[in-house]
Amino acid sequence: MSDYKLIIQIAVTYIGAIIGAGFASGQEILQFFSLQQWGYLGIITCGILFASLGYFILAISLKFNLTTYDQLFHWFGNKKLGKLGDVIILFFLFSSFIIMLSGSGEVFFHYFQLNKNIGILVTIMIIILAIKSGIEGIMKLNVILVPGLILIIMIIFGCNIKSHLSFTINEYKTNTLVANNWFLHAINYVIYNFFLALPVLTALPTKIKQKKLLKLGSLLTGVILTILGLVINILLIQNFNLIENSQIPMLEILSYKSMELYLLYAIILWLAMITTATSSFYGLVKRVDNELDTSLNQLLVIFMVVGFLLARFHFASLVTIIYPLLGKIGGVVCFCLLISYIKRKIVI
């Protein structure tokens, strides 16, 4: 396979792990950046951090032959820190998996007029097919889904952007809706999304071992996420009067513009949930499989049954409760890992 294709595989696999329902729906961009006077700078900062942190983990995993996130945490610190990080990541991954399954069911119910359980079951079937092929299956799935997701977002942007662009929301609204601290918002956003990508980031160097390609793949990830974030942010600001109280801002905008694009974006939202759920579930199964004397098929059945039952809870409620908690816990863990890394004085 050519270097060009490998770089794209790295980027779409990384992007697929973090571009879930919150990003694609516009809700994360709206809450973290659109309501900030310096929101655009926050988005650019996130792109830089995703590129830098992604390469950092890829390079460490390659250099020290780390293949799972629990090995990564134990490499970073002592046994206590390693176990703490391990447990927290398991919680991150399981929570993300449940939230994405629940969101898939909501999309089927609200936008495709089908039973929520059907949406959950169809999503589960796709995830199982990808997981049984390991990291290669996830890479192939993302090569199909992520470029399509990116293309359609750009098409929607081109079809809906106004001739006279507005790049900021009324200053009164930014001050009353959310505290103006763009840098902390950017850090918090990166932390809880980046943790979800750790399983695939540690697994990628087992298939792609050229350091240069890993670096370029991380850089491409940062560039694409920055562009998509800026594009979605502009769309949200242009149509802020339509989406001020919306749960899924992008779909709310399209409901006033084009029913065809509305339905198309509902599909895109579902695909984004699949990519994140697959990456999260891969890390979860890979980690538990290392500890238990159980076959992969048995683990898949157990987790999928539990996932199906828990995913029937309301999507918005799960997001509201779990995501802020993940960001705060992840921040503490990241700080501890950074201190541990500085003490080791490792050059990558």
N, C-alpha and C positions, 0 to 999 in steps of 0.2 A: 504494500500500500504506500502511496506517495506521502511525503512529509506534509504536504498541504492538507490532505484528507485526515491525517492523524491529528494535526493541529485543530481542525474543525471538530473532530470527535472529542478531543479534550474539552474544547469550549462548550459544545452543546451538552455534554454530560454534566459539566460543572453547572451550567446555566439551568439545566433541567432539574437539578437538585434544589434550587432556591427560587425558581420563578413560579411558585405555586399560586394558589387561589388569591392570596392577599395582593401580590404584585399584579397579576393579570387582571384582577377585578378593578384595580385602581384604588382600592381602599387603603393599602399601605402607603402608596405615593401621596394620596390625599392627606392622610393623617400625619405622616412624618415630614412631608415636604411642601405640598401645595399651600398649606396654611402657614408656612414660614416665610418671612420676608427674604431670607437667604436660602430658600429651598433649593434653588438650582445649584448653588455651591454645595449644599448637602448631598445632592445626587451625584455630583462629580466626585466628591470626597468618598462616597460609597463605592463608586466604580474603581477608584484608585486602591481602596482598601481590599476590595474583593480580588483584584488582580494581584496585589502584593501578598496578601495572606494565602491565597490559593497557591501561588508559586512556592511560598515558604513551606507549606505542608507537603506539596508534591516533592520538593527538593529533599526535605528531611526524610520522607518515606523512601525515596529512591536511594539516598546515600546510606541509610542505616537498615535498609531492607525491611521496612515496616509495612505490613499488609492489611492491618485492621486498626480501627481507631483506638481500641483498648491498648494495643502495643504502643501507639503514639503517646497516649497519656502516661503510660509507665515509663516511656523513654524520657518524657519531659520532667518527671519529678519522682519523688519517693513513692513507696507502695501506697501510703495513705492517700496522697494526692491522686495517684493513678486510679485507685478504687473509687474515690469520690467522683472524679471526672467520668469514669466508666458508667457509674450509676446515673449520673445526670444526663449523659448522652443517651443512654437507654430510654430515659424518661422523655427527652427531646424527640427521639425518633418515634417512639410509640405514640406520643401525643400528636405529632405531625401526621403520622399514618392514619390515625382515627379521624382527625380533623379533615384531611383530604378525602377520605371515604365518605364522611358525612356531607361534605360539600358537593361531592359527585352526585349523591342522592338528591340533594337540594336542586341541583341543576336539572336533573331529569324530571323532578316534580314540577318546578316552577316554570321552566322554559321549554321542556319537551312534552309536558303534560302526561308524564308517565309516573308510575309508582316509584317512590323513593327507593324501595328495596331493590327494584330492578336496576337502578343506577349504581347502587352499591355492589350488587352481584356482578354486573358487567365489568365494572372497574376492577374488582377482585380477580376476575378471570384473566384480564389483560396483564395485571401485575404478576400473577402466578407464571404465566407464559414467559415473561421477561426474566423473572427471578431464577427460574430453573436453568437458564443459560448463563447465570453468574454475571460478572461485570460486563462481559461481552454482550449479553442480552440487553442490559441497561443502556450500553453505548449505542447499540443498534436501534433501540426504541427511541432514544433521544435524537439520533440522526434523522429519524423520520418526523418526529413530533415538533421539536424545537424550531427548526427552520421554517416550518409551516406557521407556527405561532408568531414568529418574528415578522414574516412576510405579511400576514393578515393585519397585524397591528399597524404596520407601515402603510398598508393600503387604506385602512380606516382613517389613519392620520391624514393621508393625502386627499381623501374624499370629503373630509369634514372640517379641515382647517379653514378658518376665515381669512379673507384678504388682508384685514387689518388685525395683526396679532396683538393679543394682550398677554403680557408675561407675568403680571402680578395681580393678586386679588386685592380688593379694597383694603387699605392699611387698617382701617377700623376693625374689619372682620378678622384679619390675621392676629390682631392683638387680643380680641375678645374670644376667639375660638381656641387658641392654643398658645402656650408660653413660647416666646421667641428664643429658642435655644437650639439652633440648627445643628450645631456640632454634636451635642449629646444625642440628639435624635438620630443623627447619621450613625454614630457609634452603636447605639442600641439596636438599630435596624440591621446593621452588618452582623452583629454578634449572634443574634438568634437565627438569622438565615445561614450564616457561615457554619454554625454547629451542625446544621442539617446536611451540609455538604461533606463533612469530614469522612464518612464511610466511603464515598466514591473517590474522594481525593487521595485517600491512603491506598485504595485499590488500583487506581489508574496506572501508577508506575510499575505494576506487575505485568502490564501489557505494553506500555510505552516507556522505554527506558532511556530515551535520548533527552538529556537535560535541556537542551536548546528548544526542543519541541514542547516540553512541559512549560517552559517560560513563555513561549509564544502563545500557547493555548490559554494560559492564565491571562496574558495581556489582552488577547482577543475577547475573553470573557468580560473583563473590565470595560472594554470599549463598547461592546454590545449592550451590556446592562446599563451603562451610562446613557447611551443613545435612546434605548427603550424607555428608561426612566424619564428623560427629558421630554420625549415625545408624549408619553402619557400625561406628564405634568402639564404640558401646554394644553392638551385637550381638556383636562379637568378645569384648568383656570379659564379657558375660553367659554366653558359651559357651566361655570360654578353656580349660576342661578338655578340650574336644573338639578344639581346633584348635592346640594348642601346637606340634606338629611338622608341621602341614599346609602343603602348597605352595599350595593354593587354599582359604583359610579359609572364605569364604562358602559355597562348595559343600560343604565338609566339614560345616558346621553344618546345612545343608538336607538332607544325606543322612540325618541322624538325625530330621528333622522331617517332611518331606513330599516324596515322590518327584515329585509334580507341580511343586512349587516348585523342586525340584532341577533338573529338566529345563528349566524356564522360565528359571532363572538361568543355566544353561549357554548358552542362546541369548543372554541379555543380555550375558554375558561376551564372546561372539563379536561381537556388535554393537559393543561398546566397542572391541574390537580393530579393527574395520572403520573406525570414525570416526577413530581415531588414525592408522592406516595410510594412510588417504586423505589426511589433512592433511599427513602427512610426505611422502608420495609427490608430492603437488601441489607442495610447496616444492622438492623435489628436481628434478622434471621442469622446473618453471618456471625454475630457476636454470641448469640445463644447457642448456636450449633457447635461452637468451640468448647462450650462448657458442659453440654448435656449429651448423654449417649442415646441420641434420638436421630432417626433418619430425617432427611430434608423434607420428604413428603409429609411425615407426621407433624413436623414443626409448621409447615405451611397450612395444614388443616387446622391445627390448634389456634394459630394466630389469626387465621381468616375467620374462624367462627367467633372468636372473641371480638375481632375487629368489626364484624358485621353487627353484632349485638350492640356494641358501644357507639358505632357510627349512626345509630338511629336517633341519638340525641340531636338537639338543634345545633346547626352549624355555627350560627352567630354567637350562641352562648359559649360554645367550646372555644372559639377564637378570643372572645372577650376575657375569659378566665385564664386561659393557658398562655397565650402569647406574651402578655406583659410579664408574667412570672418567669417565663423562659429567658427573656431579655435580661432581667435582673440577676438571676442565678448564673447565666452564662457570663455576664460581666465580671462577677467575682472569680469564676473559674479561669477566665482569660487572664485576669490580672495575676493570679497565682502561677499560671503557666509561663507568663512573660517573665516574672521574677526568676523562676526556675531556669528558664532558657538563658537569661543574662548571666546567671551564676556559672553556667556551664561553659560560656564563651565559645560556643560552636560556630564555626564559619561554614556557610553552605554555598 
